[in-house]
Amino acid sequence: MKKLMLCAAVAVLGFTTVNAQAIRFGAKAGVNFANLSGDDVENADGRTGLNAGLVAEIGITETFKVQPEVLYSQQGLQEDFQGGESKLKLDYINVPVMAKYYVAEGFALEAGPQFGFNISSKYEIQIEGQDGEELASTQSDVEDGVEAFDFGIGGGVSYTLPSGLFVQARYVHGLTSVYQGSNEGVFQDDLNNSNLSVSIGYFFN
């Protein structure tokens, strides 16, 4: 995995050196519709969260680009039970490196790897009364049971206006298990991140 990350970094650096005149920088923000995939959570609701960060588009040819990003991303899930709900809040710094192919003016298809670094993992339980009023809640850190690194594969579409404004939809599926071993009191199964995001952004140049 470290070799894969190194190769990606070298590739991006190489593109930057050769195509400095074809690089544009920007920022984006949007909404995540995140969940975990696995038998233990097949009936769980997803966590709606935020994503925001910086992007760069590196021109290789007129139609083929590479887009590395650095994003803050709120992920996890929510699961209802009789008398309350539980929430697993996983926050990441994600570094996707997407290959983009423009199939028409402004419209691009994208695919590539994503490298995620967990920065916060919290498990919350809320107990509710019959009228839905919150009676009690507790929150605990579960970082010791969550993998610090997450690797996934993503794909999506984007549309960029001549002004630099763009909209983007992307799905990323994690290939590494969220948990390292069993995290007692939460989930025992092999679970993977699953995230659909919709974002809007702007290229500055």
Phi, psi and omega in degrees: 000319178297322178296321180296317179296320180297317179298318179296318180295317179296319180297315179297318179298319179296317178298321181297318183292315186283328189239039183304325182286347184253018181259137170230146185247154180197188178219157179210161176208154182187198185243136173259138168245084191261157176201178171242142178257135181160158184299326186289343185231027185295338180255009183281152173273156179278171173257125174270121184220190183249155168224144180199147178171196184250148181226158171221140176244119185253118183281125174259310171226186179297328185248345182248126181228163171239131183238096171277149181220157170232116190230143164271132188221126177265121183226185180126210180201170174227138181227124179272145173220167183298116179097006179167200181208157175236147180228133172251113184255110180246120178249136185230154158259111183257142179234084175281147175232098188259133168275127183244134176236119180277112182271343177204171182303112178085343185257124185228147169259146183220150177200150178164180182277160173227133178250120184245143180233113183290129180244348178199135178220114182229143178242124186237136176238131177240131176255130185239151175279181183295333180270007180087359179287138180288123180263324181199156177209151177218146180224137181223150175282134179235027183298329181295336181259000183251136178298134180287336183239137179230130179244133180216172177238134183231164176204154181183193180225156176211156175226126183243128177278158177304334179288345183104349176288135180220154173238151189210139172232133186213143173242133178233130177246126179287141179255350177253148180292140179295323185260141172263106185073206178262134177255097188300136178091352179242262179230153182252340189280169175282108185242147181232148176293145177218121188215125172253125181236146174233125188225159172232141183209184183211130173271128186283335183227000000 
